[in-house]
């Protein structure tokens, strides 16, 4: 499994979705962060992490994310605000 660590500002509104027909996950939050080189990355958080992200973070927050890559973006393992 691969591991990545990213730091950037949340550029988009956080979107919470419920996965009704999924056997693996219940909820999903997706958003984009901007990196220092003007690129954006799609971030996804599932289940408990999705609930935490949706409650505690908003557009414009600076965050540090530890996660792993998948073909469509980065899946969150750990996320925190950067002061």
Secondary structure by P-SEA (a helix, b strand, c coil): cbbbbbbbcccccbbbbbbcccccccccccccccccccbbbbbbbcaaaaaaaaacccccccbbbbbbbcccbbbbcbbbbcc
